[in-house]
Amino acid sequence: MVSFGLVVTSDHVYRGEKRDEVTPLVKERLAKEGRQLVFATVVPNDASTIRSSVLDAVSRADVVLVSGGTGPSPKDLSYDVVKQLASKELPGFGEIFRLKSLDEVGYEAILSRVSAFVVGQSLVVVVPGSPSAMRLALDILTPVVKHAVEQIHGEPHHCDKQI
């Protein structure tokens, strides 16, 4: 079974000024799919803290969801940190995410650096910090996550679909 980790990056949630809406959403969604969240943490927008939390998460989980830190603000650091840790970037995830979010947020979708990466033997997905963004990310991931993890682990490729 594919295991999941979650790193929520938010100064406001970390300081208790705002309620964490992402972690309960992820737990509930994964439970409905028969999956388990094996690691979850909330961290401030600090590069070294994000880095250590992502590394901790990838040591425990096949898939790590990183919520927040994808925009152009100086405080948006998650994409940059994960990209530095990654051996590969999987830009298709971000392309599909922005396309699907166009109806909801309009052209502001281009401001998001949402993407997926391979860090160690884990798939790490960096998404905007809103609950709706996490729902969309999980909608995109669910049909392909098992296959993606198998590929990252070097298992034989068994895909019948032709492009």
Secondary structure as a PSIPRED ss2 file (coil, helix, strand):
# PSIPRED VFORMAT (PSIPRED V4.0)

   1 M C   1.000  0.000  0.000
   2 V C   1.000  0.000  0.000
   3 S E   0.000  0.000  1.000
   4 F E   0.000  0.000  1.000
   5 G E   0.000  0.000  1.000
   6 L E   0.000  0.000  1.000
   7 V E   0.000  0.000  1.000
   8 V E   0.000  0.000  1.000
   9 T E   0.000  0.000  1.000
  10 S C   1.000  0.000  0.000
  11 D H   0.000  1.000  0.000
  12 H H   0.000  1.000  0.000
  13 V H   0.000  1.000  0.000
  14 Y H   0.000  1.000  0.000
  15 R C   1.000  0.000  0.000
  16 G C   1.000  0.000  0.000
  17 E C   1.000  0.000  0.000
  18 K C   1.000  0.000  0.000
  19 R C   1.000  0.000  0.000
  20 D C   1.000  0.000  0.000
  21 E C   1.000  0.000  0.000
  22 V H   0.000  1.000  0.000
  23 T H   0.000  1.000  0.000
  24 P H   0.000  1.000  0.000
  25 L H   0.000  1.000  0.000
  26 V H   0.000  1.000  0.000
  27 K H   0.000  1.000  0.000
  28 E H   0.000  1.000  0.000
  29 R H   0.000  1.000  0.000
  30 L H   0.000  1.000  0.000
  31 A H   0.000  1.000  0.000
  32 K H   0.000  1.000  0.000
  33 E C   1.000  0.000  0.000
  34 G C   1.000  0.000  0.000
  35 R C   1.000  0.000  0.000
  36 Q E   0.000  0.000  1.000
  37 L E   0.000  0.000  1.000
  38 V E   0.000  0.000  1.000
  39 F E   0.000  0.000  1.000
  40 A E   0.000  0.000  1.000
  41 T E   0.000  0.000  1.000
  42 V E   0.000  0.000  1.000
  43 V E   0.000  0.000  1.000
  44 P C   1.000  0.000  0.000
  45 N C   1.000  0.000  0.000
  46 D C   1.000  0.000  0.000
  47 A H   0.000  1.000  0.000
  48 S H   0.000  1.000  0.000
  49 T H   0.000  1.000  0.000
  50 I H   0.000  1.000  0.000
  51 R H   0.000  1.000  0.000
  52 S H   0.000  1.000  0.000
  53 S H   0.000  1.000  0.000
  54 V H   0.000  1.000  0.000
  55 L H   0.000  1.000  0.000
  56 D H   0.000  1.000  0.000
  57 A H   0.000  1.000  0.000
  58 V H   0.000  1.000  0.000
  59 S C   1.000  0.000  0.000
  60 R C   1.000  0.000  0.000
  61 A C   1.000  0.000  0.000
  62 D C   1.000  0.000  0.000
  63 V E   0.000  0.000  1.000
  64 V E   0.000  0.000  1.000
  65 L E   0.000  0.000  1.000
  66 V E   0.000  0.000  1.000
  67 S E   0.000  0.000  1.000
  68 G C   1.000  0.000  0.000
  69 G C   1.000  0.000  0.000
  70 T C   1.000  0.000  0.000
  71 G C   1.000  0.000  0.000
  72 P C   1.000  0.000  0.000
  73 S C   1.000  0.000  0.000
  74 P C   1.000  0.000  0.000
  75 K C   1.000  0.000  0.000
  76 D C   1.000  0.000  0.000
  77 L C   1.000  0.000  0.000
  78 S H   0.000  1.000  0.000
  79 Y H   0.000  1.000  0.000
  80 D H   0.000  1.000  0.000
  81 V H   0.000  1.000  0.000
  82 V H   0.000  1.000  0.000
  83 K H   0.000  1.000  0.000
  84 Q H   0.000  1.000  0.000
  85 L H   0.000  1.000  0.000
  86 A C   1.000  0.000  0.000
  87 S C   1.000  0.000  0.000
  88 K E   0.000  0.000  1.000
  89 E E   0.000  0.000  1.000
  90 L E   0.000  0.000  1.000
  91 P H   0.000  1.000  0.000
  92 G H   0.000  1.000  0.000
  93 F H   0.000  1.000  0.000
  94 G H   0.000  1.000  0.000
  95 E H   0.000  1.000  0.000
  96 I H   0.000  1.000  0.000
  97 F H   0.000  1.000  0.000
  98 R H   0.000  1.000  0.000
  99 L H   0.000  1.000  0.000
 100 K H   0.000  1.000  0.000
 101 S H   0.000  1.000  0.000
 102 L H   0.000  1.000  0.000
 103 D H   0.000  1.000  0.000
 104 E H   0.000  1.000  0.000
 105 V H   0.000  1.000  0.000
 106 G H   0.000  1.000  0.000
 107 Y H   0.000  1.000  0.000
 108 E H   0.000  1.000  0.000
 109 A H   0.000  1.000  0.000
 110 I H   0.000  1.000  0.000
 111 L H   0.000  1.000  0.000
 112 S C   1.000  0.000  0.000
 113 R C   1.000  0.000  0.000
 114 V C   1.000  0.000  0.000
 115 S E   0.000  0.000  1.000
 116 A E   0.000  0.000  1.000
 117 F E   0.000  0.000  1.000
 118 V E   0.000  0.000  1.000
 119 V E   0.000  0.000  1.000
 120 G C   1.000  0.000  0.000
 121 Q C   1.000  0.000  0.000
 122 S E   0.000  0.000  1.000
 123 L E   0.000  0.000  1.000
 124 V E   0.000  0.000  1.000
 125 V E   0.000  0.000  1.000
 126 V E   0.000  0.000  1.000
 127 V E   0.000  0.000  1.000
 128 P C   1.000  0.000  0.000
 129 G C   1.000  0.000  0.000
 130 S C   1.000  0.000  0.000
 131 P H   0.000  1.000  0.000
 132 S H   0.000  1.000  0.000
 133 A H   0.000  1.000  0.000
 134 M H   0.000  1.000  0.000
 135 R H   0.000  1.000  0.000
 136 L H   0.000  1.000  0.000
 137 A H   0.000  1.000  0.000
 138 L H   0.000  1.000  0.000
 139 D H   0.000  1.000  0.000
 140 I H   0.000  1.000  0.000
 141 L H   0.000  1.000  0.000
 142 T C   1.000  0.000  0.000
 143 P C   1.000  0.000  0.000
 144 V C   1.000  0.000  0.000
 145 V H   0.000  1.000  0.000
 146 K H   0.000  1.000  0.000
 147 H H   0.000  1.000  0.000
 148 A H   0.000  1.000  0.000
 149 V H   0.000  1.000  0.000
 150 E H   0.000  1.000  0.000
 151 Q H   0.000  1.000  0.000
 152 I H   0.000  1.000  0.000
 153 H C   1.000  0.000  0.000
 154 G C   1.000  0.000  0.000
 155 E C   1.000  0.000  0.000
 156 P C   1.000  0.000  0.000
 157 H C   1.000  0.000  0.000
 158 H C   1.000  0.000  0.000
 159 C C   1.000  0.000  0.000
 160 D C   1.000  0.000  0.000
 161 K C   1.000  0.000  0.000
 162 Q C   1.000  0.000  0.000
 163 I C   1.000  0.000  0.000
